[in-house]
């Protein structure tokens, strides 16, 4: 499969980040706490610098919005969105549920996503109109169309738990076949591969989910916030499904 220049750059950047992450994983490196109470390590900063160097060398006129090294040109026609280690807490605790997320936004719409989990061992990518892929194999969401047959994964539910939708969420949990909390990149990879059928999250950052939104959508699914709106830079919640279950779950949540 021939990659576009955009996708080739994003994959090369993810490969560069993976080399940094593998070198520093399980090395007991120092952890600092940012103003938002989230942790950051040498691996986060160094891997984002590796990503940024590649993307800015190949596309110097594009904007860049990164988790660790800041942003520039966020109003540019093309904008890279980068989280070098989504799941730093997992990285620090030395379990492999973390990933590198690289997405490209064109005039406010997400058009490309790369999700690299170098220690877990998965690499997913997608580009608008070209399908979604996991380790070189095409991805396709499931055809489950009813809640009693569905597998639901949820994560980052603090806001949902504190709000009026919590009891509605409980009723959904009581209806579905299986409820799990795979978390971070993994439940979106599983959704895009047709292995689960829906994901709900209520406390996210666009950098966490931008690439995954493209992957799920290109695999035939649907990806919105809990109100049913398309992802933007301000998005903080997710309802991602195989498409068939989107309206029933959103209605049941009261969105």
VOLO-343915 format. One record per residue (C-alpha): residue number from 1; residue in one letter; chain; x negated, y, z. Coordinates in nm, 4 decimals. Each point is the difference from the previous one (the first is absolute). Example, Ala and Ser with C-alpha at 12.3 -4.5 7.8 and 13.67 -1.06 7.14 Angstrom:
2
site k=1&r=a&c=A&u=-1.2300&v=-0.4500&w=0.7800 .
site k=2&r=s&c=A&u=-0.1370&v=0.3440&w=-0.0660 .
***
This chain:
255
site k=1&r=x&c=A&u=0.0000&v=0.0000&w=0.0000 .
site k=2&r=x&c=A&u=-0.1395&v=0.3382&w=-0.1028 .
site k=3&r=x&c=A&u=0.0186&v=0.2645&w=0.2707 .
site k=4&r=x&c=A&u=0.0674&v=0.3675&w=-0.0593 .
site k=5&r=x&c=A&u=-0.2689&v=0.2484&w=0.1013 .
site k=6&r=x&c=A&u=0.2065&v=0.0912&w=0.3064 .
site k=7&r=x&c=A&u=0.0427&v=-0.3591&w=0.1148 .
site k=8&r=x&c=A&u=-0.3628&v=-0.0892&w=-0.0720 .
site k=9&r=x&c=A&u=-0.1141&v=0.2923&w=0.2149 .
site k=10&r=x&c=A&u=0.2331&v=-0.0924&w=0.2856 .
site k=11&r=x&c=A&u=-0.1114&v=-0.3642&w=-0.0068 .
site k=12&r=x&c=A&u=-0.3666&v=0.0999&w=-0.0067 .
site k=13&r=x&c=A&u=0.0617&v=0.2352&w=0.2924 .
site k=14&r=x&c=A&u=0.1724&v=-0.2785&w=0.1945 .
site k=15&r=x&c=A&u=-0.2957&v=-0.2295&w=-0.0699 .
site k=16&r=x&c=A&u=-0.2422&v=0.2633&w=0.1310 .
site k=17&r=x&c=A&u=0.2102&v=0.0446&w=0.3133 .
site k=18&r=x&c=A&u=0.0177&v=-0.3768&w=0.0529 .
site k=19&r=x&c=A&u=-0.3790&v=-0.0215&w=0.0048 .
site k=20&r=x&c=A&u=-0.0153&v=0.2599&w=0.2767 .
site k=21&r=x&c=A&u=0.2803&v=-0.1621&w=0.1977 .
site k=22&r=x&c=A&u=-0.1462&v=-0.3503&w=-0.0159 .
site k=23&r=x&c=A&u=-0.3400&v=0.1305&w=0.1101 .
site k=24&r=x&c=A&u=0.1415&v=0.1731&w=0.3080 .
site k=25&r=x&c=A&u=0.2776&v=-0.2432&w=0.0964 .
site k=26&r=x&c=A&u=-0.0582&v=-0.1772&w=0.3336 .
site k=27&r=x&c=A&u=-0.3053&v=0.2168&w=0.0711 .
site k=28&r=x&c=A&u=0.1434&v=0.1634&w=0.3148 .
site k=29&r=x&c=A&u=-0.0315&v=0.3483&w=-0.1501 .
site k=30&r=x&c=A&u=0.1012&v=0.3110&w=0.1938 .
site k=31&r=x&c=A&u=0.3642&v=0.1080&w=0.0002 .
site k=32&r=x&c=A&u=0.1141&v=0.3610&w=0.0284 .
site k=33&r=x&c=A&u=0.3563&v=0.1205&w=0.0579 .
site k=34&r=x&c=A&u=0.1390&v=0.2676&w=-0.2324 .
site k=35&r=x&c=A&u=0.2365&v=0.2791&w=0.1015 .
site k=36&r=x&c=A&u=0.3004&v=-0.2129&w=-0.0967 .
site k=37&r=x&c=A&u=-0.1205&v=-0.2725&w=0.2425 .
site k=38&r=x&c=A&u=-0.0945&v=-0.2364&w=-0.2841 .
site k=39&r=x&c=A&u=-0.3455&v=-0.1638&w=-0.0043 .
site k=40&r=x&c=A&u=-0.2713&v=0.0680&w=-0.2552 .
site k=41&r=x&c=A&u=-0.3316&v=-0.1768&w=-0.0541 .
site k=42&r=x&c=A&u=-0.3137&v=0.0333&w=-0.2062 .
site k=43&r=x&c=A&u=0.1519&v=-0.2541&w=-0.2384 .
site k=44&r=x&c=A&u=0.3044&v=0.2211&w=-0.0660 .
site k=45&r=x&c=A&u=-0.2093&v=0.3037&w=-0.0857 .
site k=46&r=x&c=A&u=-0.2721&v=-0.1777&w=-0.1973 .
site k=47&r=x&c=A&u=0.2452&v=-0.2041&w=-0.2065 .
site k=48&r=x&c=A&u=0.2063&v=0.3090&w=-0.0862 .
site k=49&r=x&c=A&u=-0.3152&v=0.1804&w=-0.1083 .
site k=50&r=x&c=A&u=-0.0832&v=-0.2928&w=-0.2295 .
site k=51&r=x&c=A&u=0.3496&v=0.0105&w=-0.1482 .
site k=52&r=x&c=A&u=-0.0013&v=0.3761&w=-0.0414 .
site k=53&r=x&c=A&u=-0.3393&v=0.0034&w=-0.1715 .
site k=54&r=x&c=A&u=0.1227&v=-0.2345&w=-0.2735 .
site k=55&r=x&c=A&u=0.3377&v=0.1642&w=-0.0543 .
site k=56&r=x&c=A&u=-0.1351&v=0.3552&w=-0.0046 .
site k=57&r=x&c=A&u=-0.2867&v=-0.0908&w=-0.2310 .
site k=58&r=x&c=A&u=0.2368&v=-0.1506&w=-0.2573 .
site k=59&r=x&c=A&u=0.2873&v=0.2448&w=0.0426 .
site k=60&r=x&c=A&u=-0.1476&v=0.3260&w=0.1331 .
site k=61&r=x&c=A&u=0.3123&v=0.2045&w=-0.0726 .
site k=62&r=x&c=A&u=0.2353&v=-0.2241&w=0.1994 .
site k=63&r=x&c=A&u=0.1134&v=0.0814&w=0.3512 .
site k=64&r=x&c=A&u=-0.1003&v=-0.2153&w=0.2950 .
site k=65&r=x&c=A&u=0.1923&v=-0.0680&w=0.3215 .
site k=66&r=x&c=A&u=-0.1923&v=-0.2200&w=0.2408 .
site k=67&r=x&c=A&u=0.0616&v=-0.1261&w=0.3506 .
site k=68&r=x&c=A&u=-0.3511&v=0.0798&w=0.1265 .
site k=69&r=x&c=A&u=-0.1866&v=0.2434&w=-0.2271 .
site k=70&r=x&c=A&u=0.2754&v=0.2509&w=-0.0616 .
site k=71&r=x&c=A&u=0.1774&v=0.1177&w=-0.3095 .
site k=72&r=x&c=A&u=-0.0384&v=0.2364&w=-0.2910 .
site k=73&r=x&c=A&u=0.2232&v=0.0872&w=-0.2923 .
site k=74&r=x&c=A&u=0.3108&v=-0.1637&w=0.1427 .
site k=75&r=x&c=A&u=0.2067&v=0.2015&w=-0.2482 .
site k=76&r=x&c=A&u=-0.1979&v=-0.1323&w=-0.2980 .
site k=77&r=x&c=A&u=0.1755&v=-0.1838&w=-0.2827 .
site k=78&r=x&c=A&u=-0.1699&v=-0.3223&w=0.1101 .
site k=79&r=x&c=A&u=-0.0635&v=-0.0735&w=0.3688 .
site k=80&r=x&c=A&u=-0.1878&v=-0.2948&w=0.1517 .
site k=81&r=x&c=A&u=0.1401&v=-0.1237&w=0.3330 .
site k=82&r=x&c=A&u=-0.2476&v=-0.2008&w=0.2082 .
site k=83&r=x&c=A&u=0.0041&v=-0.1808&w=0.3325 .
site k=84&r=x&c=A&u=-0.3367&v=-0.1777&w=0.0232 .
site k=85&r=x&c=A&u=0.1036&v=-0.2265&w=0.2878 .
site k=86&r=x&c=A&u=0.3721&v=-0.0208&w=0.0560 .
site k=87&r=x&c=A&u=0.0059&v=-0.1940&w=0.3256 .
site k=88&r=x&c=A&u=-0.3058&v=0.1349&w=0.1804 .
site k=89&r=x&c=A&u=0.1341&v=-0.1426&w=0.3279 .
site k=90&r=x&c=A&u=-0.0132&v=-0.3465&w=-0.1557 .
site k=91&r=x&c=A&u=-0.3485&v=0.0684&w=-0.1345 .
site k=92&r=x&c=A&u=-0.1164&v=0.1028&w=0.3472 .
site k=93&r=x&c=A&u=0.1621&v=-0.3023&w=0.1679 .
site k=94&r=x&c=A&u=-0.1637&v=-0.2207&w=-0.2646 .
site k=95&r=x&c=A&u=0.2968&v=-0.1612&w=-0.1677 .
site k=96&r=x&c=A&u=0.0396&v=0.0283&w=-0.3769 .
site k=97&r=x&c=A&u=0.3357&v=0.1803&w=-0.0302 .
site k=98&r=x&c=A&u=-0.1382&v=0.3182&w=-0.1533 .
site k=99&r=x&c=A&u=-0.0442&v=0.1236&w=-0.3551 .
site k=100&r=x&c=A&u=-0.1212&v=0.2744&w=-0.2290 .
site k=101&r=x&c=A&u=0.2813&v=0.1916&w=-0.1685 .
site k=102&r=x&c=A&u=-0.0608&v=0.2044&w=-0.3166 .
site k=103&r=x&c=A&u=0.2866&v=0.1586&w=-0.1956 .
site k=104&r=x&c=A&u=0.0342&v=0.2521&w=-0.2797 .
site k=105&r=x&c=A&u=0.2823&v=0.2526&w=-0.0152 .
site k=106&r=x&c=A&u=0.0864&v=0.1833&w=-0.3231 .
site k=107&r=x&c=A&u=0.2148&v=0.3107&w=0.0358 .
site k=108&r=x&c=A&u=0.1470&v=-0.1312&w=0.3228 .
site k=109&r=x&c=A&u=0.0651&v=-0.3560&w=-0.1190 .
site k=110&r=x&c=A&u=-0.2044&v=-0.3014&w=0.1039 .
site k=111&r=x&c=A&u=-0.1419&v=-0.1723&w=-0.3071 .
site k=112&r=x&c=A&u=-0.2788&v=-0.2290&w=0.1218 .
site k=113&r=x&c=A&u=-0.0864&v=-0.1969&w=0.3108 .
site k=114&r=x&c=A&u=-0.2854&v=-0.2195&w=0.1207 .
site k=115&r=x&c=A&u=0.0269&v=-0.1883&w=0.3298 .
site k=116&r=x&c=A&u=-0.3235&v=-0.1732&w=0.1006 .
site k=117&r=x&c=A&u=-0.0261&v=-0.2191&w=0.3109 .
site k=118&r=x&c=A&u=-0.3667&v=-0.1033&w=-0.0192 .
site k=119&r=x&c=A&u=-0.0170&v=-0.2116&w=0.3160 .
site k=120&r=x&c=A&u=0.3468&v=-0.1535&w=-0.0276 .
site k=121&r=x&c=A&u=-0.0863&v=-0.0753&w=-0.3610 .
site k=122&r=x&c=A&u=0.2643&v=0.1581&w=-0.2246 .
site k=123&r=x&c=A&u=-0.0141&v=0.2656&w=-0.2698 .
site k=124&r=x&c=A&u=0.3245&v=0.1320&w=-0.1479 .
site k=125&r=x&c=A&u=0.0478&v=0.2691&w=-0.2609 .
site k=126&r=x&c=A&u=0.2629&v=0.1495&w=-0.2226 .
site k=127&r=x&c=A&u=0.0390&v=0.2752&w=-0.2571 .
site k=128&r=x&c=A&u=0.3210&v=0.1589&w=-0.1208 .
site k=129&r=x&c=A&u=0.1473&v=-0.2092&w=-0.2807 .
site k=130&r=x&c=A&u=-0.2730&v=-0.2669&w=0.0131 .
site k=131&r=x&c=A&u=0.1212&v=-0.2307&w=0.2751 .
site k=132&r=x&c=A&u=-0.1453&v=-0.0973&w=0.3364 .
site k=133&r=x&c=A&u=-0.2796&v=-0.2465&w=0.0654 .
site k=134&r=x&c=A&u=-0.1532&v=-0.1858&w=0.2933 .
site k=135&r=x&c=A&u=-0.3474&v=-0.1403&w=-0.0531 .
site k=136&r=x&c=A&u=0.0633&v=0.0051&w=-0.3744 .
site k=137&r=x&c=A&u=0.3369&v=-0.1785&w=0.0110 .
site k=138&r=x&c=A&u=0.3291&v=0.1771&w=-0.0781 .
site k=139&r=x&c=A&u=0.2345&v=0.0857&w=0.2859 .
site k=140&r=x&c=A&u=0.3779&v=-0.0210&w=0.0016 .
site k=141&r=x&c=A&u=0.2484&v=0.0619&w=0.2794 .
site k=142&r=x&c=A&u=0.2550&v=-0.2604&w=0.1084 .
site k=143&r=x&c=A&u=0.3574&v=-0.0399&w=-0.1224 .
site k=144&r=x&c=A&u=0.1549&v=-0.0336&w=0.3479 .
site k=145&r=x&c=A&u=0.3201&v=0.2025&w=-0.0063 .
site k=146&r=x&c=A&u=0.1658&v=-0.0507&w=0.3411 .
site k=147&r=x&c=A&u=-0.1157&v=0.0830&w=0.3519 .
site k=148&r=x&c=A&u=0.0637&v=-0.3473&w=0.1501 .
site k=149&r=x&c=A&u=-0.2587&v=-0.1425&w=-0.2429 .
site k=150&r=x&c=A&u=-0.2516&v=0.2833&w=0.0348 .
site k=151&r=x&c=A&u=-0.3356&v=0.0268&w=0.1758 .
site k=152&r=x&c=A&u=-0.0607&v=0.3455&w=0.1489 .
site k=153&r=x&c=A&u=-0.3299&v=0.1397&w=0.1302 .
site k=154&r=x&c=A&u=-0.0169&v=0.3134&w=0.2130 .
site k=155&r=x&c=A&u=-0.2743&v=0.2206&w=0.1427 .
site k=156&r=x&c=A&u=-0.0626&v=0.3378&w=0.1637 .
site k=157&r=x&c=A&u=0.3522&v=0.0160&w=0.1425 .
site k=158&r=x&c=A&u=-0.0536&v=0.2537&w=0.2813 .
site k=159&r=x&c=A&u=0.2060&v=0.2753&w=-0.1620 .
site k=160&r=x&c=A&u=0.2753&v=-0.2438&w=-0.0954 .
site k=161&r=x&c=A&u=0.0100&v=-0.1366&w=0.3552 .
site k=162&r=x&c=A&u=0.0459&v=0.3514&w=0.1403 .
site k=163&r=x&c=A&u=0.2739&v=0.0991&w=-0.2444 .
site k=164&r=x&c=A&u=0.3631&v=-0.0754&w=-0.0812 .
site k=165&r=x&c=A&u=-0.0808&v=-0.2715&w=-0.2557 .
site k=166&r=x&c=A&u=-0.1472&v=-0.2442&w=0.2533 .
site k=167&r=x&c=A&u=0.3249&v=-0.1849&w=0.0676 .
site k=168&r=x&c=A&u=0.0660&v=-0.0217&w=-0.3744 .
site k=169&r=x&c=A&u=-0.3458&v=-0.1464&w=-0.0489 .
site k=170&r=x&c=A&u=0.0812&v=-0.2589&w=0.2670 .
site k=171&r=x&c=A&u=0.3072&v=-0.1072&w=-0.1939 .
site k=172&r=x&c=A&u=-0.2125&v=-0.0477&w=-0.3126 .
site k=173&r=x&c=A&u=-0.2465&v=-0.2113&w=0.1972 .
site k=174&r=x&c=A&u=0.2894&v=-0.2174&w=0.1164 .
site k=175&r=x&c=A&u=0.1127&v=-0.0573&w=-0.3598 .
site k=176&r=x&c=A&u=-0.3213&v=-0.0826&w=-0.1857 .
site k=177&r=x&c=A&u=-0.1499&v=-0.3451&w=-0.0338 .
site k=178&r=x&c=A&u=-0.3427&v=0.0995&w=0.1345 .
site k=179&r=x&c=A&u=-0.1492&v=0.3035&w=0.1687 .
site k=180&r=x&c=A&u=-0.3749&v=0.0539&w=0.0133 .
site k=181&r=x&c=A&u=-0.2454&v=0.2846&w=0.0588 .
site k=182&r=x&c=A&u=-0.2796&v=-0.0640&w=-0.2474 .
site k=183&r=x&c=A&u=-0.0951&v=0.3673&w=0.0043 .
site k=184&r=x&c=A&u=-0.2219&v=0.2375&w=-0.1938 .
site k=185&r=x&c=A&u=-0.0889&v=-0.1112&w=-0.3547 .
site k=186&r=x&c=A&u=0.1012&v=-0.3626&w=0.0453 .
site k=187&r=x&c=A&u=0.3764&v=0.0211&w=0.0059 .
site k=188&r=x&c=A&u=-0.0043&v=0.2076&w=-0.3181 .
site k=189&r=x&c=A&u=-0.2255&v=-0.2528&w=-0.1750 .
site k=190&r=x&c=A&u=0.2380&v=-0.2764&w=0.1119 .
site k=191&r=x&c=A&u=0.3024&v=0.1992&w=-0.1179 .
site k=192&r=x&c=A&u=-0.1512&v=0.0654&w=-0.3423 .
site k=193&r=x&c=A&u=-0.0846&v=-0.3713&w=-0.0297 .
site k=194&r=x&c=A&u=0.3579&v=-0.1087&w=0.0777 .
site k=195&r=x&c=A&u=-0.0958&v=-0.1655&w=0.3302 .
site k=196&r=x&c=A&u=0.2099&v=0.2333&w=0.2152 .
site k=197&r=x&c=A&u=0.2877&v=0.2207&w=-0.1073 .
site k=198&r=x&c=A&u=-0.0036&v=0.3316&w=0.1890 .
site k=199&r=x&c=A&u=-0.2169&v=0.2267&w=0.2145 .
site k=200&r=x&c=A&u=0.1070&v=0.2705&w=0.2457 .
site k=201&r=x&c=A&u=-0.2365&v=0.2523&w=0.1602 .
site k=202&r=x&c=A&u=0.0704&v=0.3302&w=0.1737 .
site k=203&r=x&c=A&u=-0.3396&v=0.1463&w=0.0947 .
site k=204&r=x&c=A&u=-0.2274&v=0.0209&w=-0.3031 .
site k=205&r=x&c=A&u=-0.2166&v=0.2481&w=-0.1859 .
site k=206&r=x&c=A&u=0.0154&v=0.0315&w=-0.3785 .
site k=207&r=x&c=A&u=-0.3658&v=-0.1064&w=-0.0190 .
site k=208&r=x&c=A&u=0.0965&v=-0.3317&w=0.1635 .
site k=209&r=x&c=A&u=0.2649&v=-0.0907&w=-0.2546 .
site k=210&r=x&c=A&u=-0.0516&v=0.1913&w=-0.3273 .
site k=211&r=x&c=A&u=-0.1908&v=-0.2768&w=-0.1788 .
site k=212&r=x&c=A&u=0.2339&v=-0.2655&w=0.1384 .
site k=213&r=x&c=A&u=0.3015&v=0.1893&w=-0.1332 .
site k=214&r=x&c=A&u=-0.1347&v=-0.0330&w=-0.3545 .
site k=215&r=x&c=A&u=-0.0824&v=-0.3687&w=0.0501 .
site k=216&r=x&c=A&u=0.3462&v=-0.0889&w=0.1331 .
site k=217&r=x&c=A&u=0.1775&v=0.2039&w=-0.2672 .
site k=218&r=x&c=A&u=-0.2026&v=-0.1470&w=-0.2854 .
site k=219&r=x&c=A&u=0.0725&v=-0.3489&w=0.1369 .
site k=220&r=x&c=A&u=0.3696&v=0.0729&w=-0.0549 .
site k=221&r=x&c=A&u=0.0889&v=0.1231&w=0.3476 .
site k=222&r=x&c=A&u=0.1257&v=0.3275&w=0.1379 .
site k=223&r=x&c=A&u=-0.1899&v=0.2283&w=0.2370 .
site k=224&r=x&c=A&u=0.1538&v=0.3021&w=0.1761 .
site k=225&r=x&c=A&u=0.0127&v=0.1591&w=0.3415 .
site k=226&r=x&c=A&u=0.2808&v=-0.0968&w=0.2391 .
site k=227&r=x&c=A&u=0.2203&v=0.2711&w=-0.1529 .
site k=228&r=x&c=A&u=-0.0449&v=-0.1467&w=-0.3473 .
site k=229&r=x&c=A&u=-0.2318&v=0.2732&w=-0.1290 .
site k=230&r=x&c=A&u=-0.3054&v=-0.0630&w=-0.2165 .
site k=231&r=x&c=A&u=-0.3399&v=0.0275&w=0.1738 .
site k=232&r=x&c=A&u=-0.1571&v=0.3461&w=0.0257 .
site k=233&r=x&c=A&u=-0.2946&v=0.1430&w=0.1910 .
site k=234&r=x&c=A&u=0.2398&v=0.0547&w=0.2922 .
site k=235&r=x&c=A&u=0.1366&v=-0.3562&w=0.0169 .
site k=236&r=x&c=A&u=-0.0081&v=-0.1582&w=0.3483 .
site k=237&r=x&c=A&u=0.2270&v=-0.3054&w=-0.0319 .
site k=238&r=x&c=A&u=0.0475&v=-0.2931&w=-0.2368 .
site k=239&r=x&c=A&u=0.2697&v=-0.2282&w=-0.1271 .
site k=240&r=x&c=A&u=-0.1563&v=-0.2322&w=-0.2564 .
site k=241&r=x&c=A&u=0.1931&v=-0.2914&w=-0.1461 .
site k=242&r=x&c=A&u=0.0318&v=-0.2320&w=-0.2952 .
site k=243&r=x&c=A&u=0.2544&v=0.2504&w=-0.1324 .
site k=244&r=x&c=A&u=0.3031&v=-0.2246&w=0.0446 .
site k=245&r=x&c=A&u=-0.0007&v=0.0496&w=0.3768 .
site k=246&r=x&c=A&u=-0.0713&v=0.3732&w=0.0001 .
site k=247&r=x&c=A&u=0.3549&v=0.1351&w=0.0076 .
site k=248&r=x&c=A&u=0.1308&v=-0.2534&w=0.2558 .
site k=249&r=x&c=A&u=-0.2865&v=0.0644&w=0.2427 .
site k=250&r=x&c=A&u=0.0134&v=0.3763&w=-0.0398 .
site k=251&r=x&c=A&u=0.3750&v=-0.0034&w=0.0578 .
site k=252&r=x&c=A&u=-0.0388&v=-0.2240&w=0.3053 .
site k=253&r=x&c=A&u=-0.2664&v=0.2351&w=0.1423 .
site k=254&r=x&c=A&u=0.2270&v=0.2973&w=-0.0500 .
site k=255&r=x&c=A&u=-0.2376&v=0.1737&w=-0.2417 .
***
